[in-house]
Amino acid sequence: MTTRLVECLRAFAGCRVLVIGEAMLDSYVRGTADRLSREAPVPIVTLRERVDAPGGGGNTAVNVAALGGRPMFVSACGHDADGDRLIAALEAYGVPTRDVLAGAERTTLAKERVLADGQMVVRLDSGSQAAVDAETEDELIKRLSAAHAVADAVIVSDYDYGIVTARILTVLAELQAARPLPLVVDARDPSRYRKLAITAVKPNYGEAIRLLGQRELRGTDARVHQIGTDGDRLLDVTGAQIVAVTVDTDGAFVFERGHPPYRTYSRPHSHSRAAGAGDTFVAALTLAIATGAATPEAAELASAAAGVVVAQDGTTACTARALEESISTVGKRIAERQRLGERLAYLRAQGQRIVFTNGCFDILHRGHVTYLNRAKALGDVLIVGVNSDESVARLKGPTRPINGHDYRLHVLEALSCIDLVVPFDEDTPIELLRVVRPHVFVKGGDYTLETLPEAPVVAELGGTVQILPYIEDRSTSGIIDRVRASDRNRREPVAVGPGRR
């Protein structure tokens, strides 16, 4: 999948994305603090620098540009100093500002963060939050209609600060009916868009919980379980084909009509910041969908892009180069058993629950991906043993594998649910199990504990066995049989009747 993800990423170049929503100014005022004020128990911050960056829909447009797309940003700000700084920041990041209207009736939305020695002390919010005036609304509709006519996809970035009015929403629905485009919605209230035939909607955890009418829970595990069991309801409430719920810095759940849930896993970073990561996720998801990526591929790219920005301070963008480096990095493969044992000893010392599964994974399909996501959910660290080419040939016959060992390992390394991939030459993973000593050994298919040869070894090592059924009509052998049958049909001679040559 790594190669495929890179292909998808490179297809972003030149994709025209219309972004409509709030233009905000994110300012970071940094300084030092080594004493308290006599006037109140607050630190005195000596200012050193100020950094301005586009926020809100502006940050989404910046990320579209950074990833290789061509953003068309339709919005409004104030005719004021903050507006001037916002326009300058957008242009510095390569976002055209001809459709960002500056009006005397509006003040620019701004979020100013004061940081002392890297720690945020206070955030000051300002700017108009009421709906735009009628004249500005008319001009926004004019710009929206012109941009939609040449766009490849649409993003709505609606913070409920008066840009996407009811009338603009009606016009967008009419434009979509006349010329349907991939439409991705990132809104504080996604239910407003239910009648627009949304392609995808991206609520964060808090927004998803409000849609479900549930209370917020604390802790990643509790939140993941809560979201993971309500995908169908979220699809129904939003009316979208795809719902991607970002769970802070812990990845995302992706629900798609007619398909099993898919989860992405973010890489942990020290001092991670979630600010702006949702905008990055939406930009990458939209570009991927618009350029033909399958939903799991789009989700992996979006999650990886968000992971790039949460590793940085402030409101930042993910560039195409940074994303390609992120998804191309090979760091999950461990061939040496001694090194594997040392790595696992470290993970065990941290209290991590180890899950192990194995297979040939010759042609990775949705059934595999669903199975691996279910396996990951049983613990903290998922290790996948992969049969060597010689081992596959002994098990499957001389015409297998279709894909070589290195290719199969690369594909698995690209899945965020997998933490380590380990090649092995034996016909069974029993010797590898003795090194891994998993808390849970997962096997797919119609095995029972009595017919599974690895079960006694797992029990001897103090682990448990979990058997997960395969997704019906999803198997590598079945795919190969269908390909061969199709090839035979193409090569069979066509009978020529009277009057045909």
SULTA-V270589 format. One record per residue. SS is DSSP state (h for helix, s for strand, l for the rest). D_LAST is the distance of its C-alpha to the last C-alpha in whole Angstrom. Layout:
ss=[SS,SS]
d_last=[D_LAST,D_LAST]
This chain:
ss=[l,h,h,h,h,h,h,h,h,h,l,l,l,l,l,s,s,s,s,s,s,l,s,s,s,s,s,s,s,s,s,s,l,l,l,s,l,l,l,l,l,l,s,l,l,s,s,s,s,s,s,s,s,s,s,s,h,h,h,h,h,h,h,h,h,h,l,l,l,s,s,s,s,s,s,s,s,s,l,l,h,h,h,h,h,h,h,h,h,h,h,h,l,l,l,l,l,l,l,s,s,s,s,l,l,l,l,l,s,s,s,s,s,s,s,s,l,l,s,s,s,s,s,s,s,s,l,l,l,l,l,l,l,h,h,h,h,h,h,h,h,h,h,h,h,h,h,h,l,l,l,l,s,s,s,s,s,s,l,l,l,l,l,l,l,h,h,h,h,h,h,h,h,h,h,h,h,h,l,l,l,s,s,s,s,s,s,l,l,h,h,h,h,h,h,h,l,l,l,s,s,l,l,s,h,h,h,h,h,h,h,h,l,l,l,l,l,l,l,h,h,h,h,h,h,h,h,h,l,l,h,h,h,h,h,h,h,h,l,l,l,s,s,s,s,s,l,l,l,l,l,s,s,s,s,s,l,l,l,l,l,s,s,s,l,l,l,l,l,l,l,l,l,l,l,l,h,h,h,h,h,h,h,h,h,h,h,h,h,h,l,l,l,l,h,h,h,h,h,h,h,h,h,h,h,h,h,h,h,h,l,l,l,l,l,l,l,l,l,h,h,h,h,h,h,h,h,h,l,l,l,l,s,l,l,l,h,h,h,h,h,h,h,h,h,h,h,h,h,l,l,l,l,s,s,s,s,s,s,l,l,l,l,l,l,h,h,h,h,h,h,h,h,h,h,h,l,l,l,l,s,s,s,s,s,s,s,l,h,h,h,h,h,h,h,h,l,l,l,l,l,l,l,l,h,h,h,h,h,h,h,h,h,l,l,l,l,l,l,s,s,s,s,s,l,l,l,l,l,h,h,h,h,h,h,h,l,l,l,s,s,s,s,s,l,l,l,l,l,l,l,l,l,l,h,h,h,h,h,h,l,l,l,s,s,s,s,s,l,l,l,l,l,l,l,h,h,h,h,h,h,h,h,h,h,h,h,h,h,h,h,l,l,l,l,l,l,l,l,l,l]
d_last=[45,47,44,43,46,46,43,44,47,45,43,46,47,47,46,48,50,52,56,58,61,65,66,69,71,72,75,76,80,81,85,87,90,93,95,96,97,100,99,97,96,93,91,92,89,89,86,84,81,79,75,73,69,67,67,65,62,63,62,59,58,60,58,54,55,56,53,51,50,51,54,55,58,59,63,67,70,73,75,77,78,76,73,73,73,70,68,69,68,64,64,65,62,60,59,59,62,61,61,64,66,70,72,76,76,75,76,73,73,74,75,78,78,81,81,84,84,80,81,80,84,83,80,80,78,78,76,75,73,73,70,70,71,69,69,67,65,64,63,62,59,58,58,56,53,53,52,50,47,47,47,45,47,51,54,57,60,62,66,67,69,68,65,63,64,63,62,60,58,57,56,54,52,51,50,48,47,45,44,44,45,46,49,52,55,58,61,65,64,60,60,61,57,56,54,52,49,50,48,51,54,57,60,63,65,67,65,63,66,67,64,64,68,69,72,72,72,73,72,68,68,69,67,64,64,65,62,60,60,60,56,55,58,57,54,55,58,56,53,51,48,50,53,55,59,60,63,66,65,64,60,58,56,53,52,48,47,45,46,49,52,52,55,55,59,60,62,66,68,72,73,70,70,67,68,65,62,61,60,58,56,55,54,52,51,49,48,46,45,44,42,40,42,42,45,47,46,48,51,51,51,53,56,56,56,59,61,61,63,65,66,68,71,71,68,65,61,59,57,53,55,57,55,52,55,56,53,52,56,56,59,58,57,60,59,63,64,68,67,65,68,70,68,68,72,72,70,72,75,74,74,70,68,65,62,60,56,54,50,47,46,42,40,43,42,44,45,47,48,50,51,53,54,56,57,59,60,62,64,65,63,60,59,56,55,52,51,50,47,48,50,46,45,47,47,43,42,41,38,40,41,38,40,43,47,48,45,46,50,49,47,50,52,51,52,55,56,56,59,59,56,57,55,56,55,56,54,56,58,61,63,62,63,67,66,65,67,66,67,64,61,58,55,52,51,52,55,58,62,62,58,58,60,61,63,66,66,66,69,71,70,72,68,66,63,60,57,55,52,48,46,44,40,41,41,40,38,36,35,34,32,30,29,28,26,24,23,22,20,18,18,16,13,11,10,7,8,8,7,4,0]
